[in-house]
Protein backbone atom coordinates (compact mmCIF):
# COMPACT_ATOMS: atom_id res chain seq x y z
CA UNK A 1 0.00 0.00 0.00
CA UNK A 2 1.15 3.55 -0.60
CA UNK A 3 2.40 5.56 2.36
CA UNK A 4 -0.35 8.16 2.13
CA UNK A 5 -3.01 5.52 2.83
CA UNK A 6 -1.33 4.81 6.16
CA UNK A 7 -1.06 8.54 6.87
CA UNK A 8 -4.76 9.13 6.17
CA UNK A 9 -5.77 6.09 8.22
CA UNK A 10 -3.57 7.26 11.09
CA UNK A 11 -5.12 10.73 10.98
CA UNK A 12 -8.61 9.25 10.94
CA UNK A 13 -7.91 6.94 13.89
CA UNK A 14 -6.30 9.78 15.84
CA UNK A 15 -9.36 11.97 15.26
CA UNK A 16 -11.75 9.24 16.34
CA UNK A 17 -9.61 8.57 19.42
CA UNK A 18 -9.68 12.25 20.36
CA UNK A 19 -13.46 12.41 19.99
CA UNK A 20 -13.96 9.30 22.11
CA UNK A 21 -11.63 10.66 24.82
CA UNK A 22 -13.53 13.95 24.94
CA UNK A 23 -16.84 12.13 25.24
CA UNK A 24 -15.57 9.85 28.00
CA UNK A 25 -14.00 12.75 29.91
CA UNK A 26 -17.43 14.36 30.24
CA UNK A 27 -18.57 11.44 32.39
CA UNK A 28 -15.33 10.24 34.00
CA UNK A 29 -12.30 11.98 35.37
CA UNK A 30 -8.88 12.18 33.80
CA UNK A 31 -7.30 9.87 36.32
CA UNK A 32 -9.93 7.17 35.82
CA UNK A 33 -9.54 7.25 32.03
CA UNK A 34 -5.75 7.21 32.22
CA UNK A 35 -5.84 4.31 34.67
CA UNK A 36 -8.22 2.32 32.47
CA UNK A 37 -6.04 2.87 29.40
CA UNK A 38 -2.93 1.86 31.33
CA UNK A 39 -4.64 -1.28 32.64
CA UNK A 40 -5.68 -2.33 29.13
CA UNK A 41 -2.11 -1.73 27.94
CA UNK A 42 -0.76 -3.81 30.81
CA UNK A 43 -3.11 -6.70 30.06
CA UNK A 44 -2.25 -6.55 26.37
CA UNK A 45 1.51 -6.64 26.92
CA UNK A 46 1.71 -8.94 29.95
CA UNK A 47 2.07 -12.13 27.86
CA UNK A 48 5.21 -10.65 26.28
CA UNK A 49 6.99 -10.89 29.64
CA UNK A 50 7.49 -14.60 29.03
CA UNK A 51 9.69 -13.86 26.00
CA UNK A 52 12.02 -11.31 27.62
CA UNK A 53 15.63 -12.41 28.19
CA UNK A 54 15.80 -11.28 31.83
CA UNK A 55 19.54 -11.95 32.12
CA UNK A 56 20.35 -9.09 29.74
CA UNK A 57 18.60 -6.41 31.81
CA UNK A 58 20.68 -4.43 34.30
CA UNK A 59 19.77 -1.70 36.81
CA UNK A 60 20.71 1.10 34.40
CA UNK A 61 18.25 -0.18 31.82
CA UNK A 62 15.52 -0.48 34.42
CA UNK A 63 16.13 3.08 35.66
CA UNK A 64 16.05 4.38 32.10
CA UNK A 65 12.72 2.63 31.49
CA UNK A 66 11.35 3.86 34.83
CA UNK A 67 12.16 7.52 34.19
CA UNK A 68 10.95 7.33 30.61
CA UNK A 69 7.68 5.84 31.79
CA UNK A 70 7.38 8.48 34.50
CA UNK A 71 7.83 11.29 31.97
CA UNK A 72 5.39 9.62 29.58
CA UNK A 73 2.75 9.27 32.29
CA UNK A 74 3.15 12.90 33.32
CA UNK A 75 2.88 14.05 29.70
CA UNK A 76 -0.22 11.91 29.17
CA UNK A 77 -1.84 13.27 32.31
CA UNK A 78 -1.13 16.86 31.29
CA UNK A 79 -2.41 16.21 27.75
CA UNK A 80 -5.70 14.94 29.13
LOSE-285519 format. One record per atom (N, C-alpha, C): x, y, z. Coordinates in steps of 0.02 Angstrom, whole numbers, m for minus. Layout:
# LOSE-285519
[[X,Y,Z]]
...
This chain:
# LOSE-285519
[[42,m60,0]]
[[0,0,0]]
[[44,62,0]]
[[19,115,m31]]
[[58,178,m30]]
[[59,208,40]]
[[110,249,52]]
[[120,278,118]]
[[64,325,138]]
[[34,359,89]]
[[m18,408,107]]
[[m82,374,131]]
[[m93,312,114]]
[[m151,276,141]]
[[m141,266,216]]
[[m81,248,237]]
[[m67,240,308]]
[[m72,308,344]]
[[m49,361,312]]
[[m53,427,343]]
[[m125,449,352]]
[[m167,438,303]]
[[m238,457,308]]
[[m273,413,360]]
[[m258,349,361]]
[[m288,304,411]]
[[m266,324,481]]
[[m203,341,489]]
[[m178,363,554]]
[[m213,427,577]]
[[m221,474,532]]
[[m256,537,549]]
[[m329,523,568]]
[[m361,478,532]]
[[m431,462,547]]
[[m436,429,616]]
[[m393,380,630]]
[[m395,347,694]]
[[m378,394,752]]
[[m332,440,741]]
[[m315,489,792]]
[[m374,535,806]]
[[m409,556,754]]
[[m468,599,763]]
[[m523,563,801]]
[[m536,500,783]]
[[m587,462,817]]
[[m568,451,890]]
[[m504,438,902]]
[[m480,429,971]]
[[m491,492,1012]]
[[m475,549,983]]
[[m484,612,1018]]
[[m557,625,1034]]
[[m602,611,987]]
[[m673,621,999]]
[[m699,574,1054]]
[[m676,512,1054]]
[[m698,465,1105]]
[[m672,487,1174]]
[[m609,510,1177]]
[[m582,533,1241]]
[[m621,592,1268]]
[[m639,639,1224]]
[[m677,698,1247]]
[[m746,677,1273]]
[[m776,629,1240]]
[[m842,606,1262]]
[[m837,570,1329]]
[[m787,529,1337]]
[[m778,493,1400]]
[[m761,540,1457]]
[[m721,591,1443]]
[[m700,637,1495]]
[[m758,680,1521]]
[[m813,683,1486]]
[[m871,718,1512]]
[[m901,680,1571]]
[[m897,613,1568]]
[[m928,572,1620]]
[[m879,548,1673]]
[[m817,538,1653]]
[[m767,512,1700]]
[[m710,563,1707]]
[[m671,554,1757]]
[[m615,599,1768]]
[[m554,578,1729]]
[[m506,622,1727]]
[[m444,609,1690]]
[[m406,550,1719]]
[[m403,547,1784]]
[[m365,493,1816]]
[[m396,425,1803]]
[[m463,422,1804]]
[[m496,358,1791]]
[[m484,335,1719]]
[[m488,381,1671]]
[[m477,363,1602]]
[[m405,342,1591]]
[[m358,378,1618]]
[[m288,361,1611]]
[[m273,293,1643]]
[[m302,280,1700]]
[[m292,215,1734]]
[[m322,158,1693]]
[[m380,168,1664]]
[[m411,116,1624]]
[[m369,101,1561]]
[[m344,153,1529]]
[[m302,143,1470]]
[[m237,107,1488]]
[[m208,126,1544]]
[[m146,93,1567]]
[[m159,20,1584]]
[[m216,5,1614]]
[[m232,m64,1632]]
[[m241,m107,1569]]
[[m275,m80,1519]]
[[m284,m116,1457]]
[[m216,m128,1423]]
[[m173,m78,1424]]
[[m106,m86,1397]]
[[m66,m139,1434]]
[[m72,m140,1500]]
[[m38,m191,1541]]
[[m62,m261,1523]]
[[m128,m269,1519]]
[[m155,m335,1503]]
[[m137,m358,1433]]
[[m130,m310,1387]]
[[m113,m328,1318]]
[[m39,m348,1312]]
[[4,m318,1352]]
[[76,m332,1346]]
[[102,m382,1398]]
[[63,m400,1446]]
[[85,m447,1498]]
[[110,m514,1470]]
[[77,m543,1420]]
[[103,m607,1393]]
[[173,m601,1362]]
[[194,m542,1343]]
[[260,m533,1314]]
[[316,m541,1366]]
[[299,m537,1429]]
[[350,m544,1482]]
[[382,m614,1482]]
[[347,m662,1453]]
[[374,m730,1451]]
[[429,m737,1399]]
[[435,m689,1354]]
[[484,m693,1300]]
[[544,m646,1310]]
[[548,m613,1367]]
[[601,m565,1381]]
[[662,m603,1409]]
[[722,m590,1380]]
[[782,m620,1410]]
[[803,m580,1472]]
[[781,m602,1530]]
[[790,m564,1592]]
[[863,m558,1612]]
[[906,m601,1587]]
[[977,m598,1606]]
[[1012,m538,1574]]
[[985,m510,1521]]
[[1017,m455,1487]]
[[997,m386,1513]]
[[955,m384,1564]]
[[930,m321,1590]]
[[968,m303,1654]]
[[998,m243,1655]]
[[1034,m222,1715]]
[[997,m163,1748]]
[[1023,m138,1803]]
[[989,m85,1840]]
[[986,m20,1801]]
[[1036,m6,1760]]
[[1035,55,1720]]
[[979,55,1669]]
[[967,m2,1639]]
[[913,m9,1591]]
[[845,0,1626]]
[[838,m30,1684]]
[[776,m24,1721]]
[[763,48,1743]]
[[815,83,1764]]
[[806,154,1783]]
[[788,197,1723]]
[[818,183,1666]]
[[802,219,1605]]
[[729,209,1586]]
[[706,147,1589]]
[[636,131,1574]]
[[590,164,1625]]
[[609,163,1689]]
[[568,193,1741]]
[[558,268,1731]]
[[614,304,1719]]
[[608,376,1709]]
[[574,394,1644]]
[[584,355,1593]]
[[548,366,1530]]
[[473,356,1539]]
[[455,305,1576]]
[[384,292,1589]]
[[354,347,1633]]
[[392,370,1681]]
[[369,424,1725]]
[[356,488,1685]]
[[402,505,1641]]
[[392,564,1599]]
[[333,555,1551]]
[[326,495,1524]]
[[270,481,1479]]
[[203,486,1515]]
[[200,460,1576]]
[[138,464,1615]]
[[120,535,1632]]
[[170,575,1650]]
[[158,645,1666]]
[[133,683,1604]]
[[165,670,1547]]
[[144,703,1485]]
[[73,683,1466]]
[[56,619,1475]]
[[m11,596,1458]]
[[m63,628,1504]]
[[m46,633,1568]]
[[m92,664,1616]]
[[m103,737,1599]]
[[m50,772,1582]]
[[m56,843,1564]]
[[m93,853,1498]]
[[m86,805,1452]]
[[m120,810,1387]]
[[m196,798,1395]]
[[m214,761,1445]]
[[m285,747,1456]]
[[m319,810,1482]]
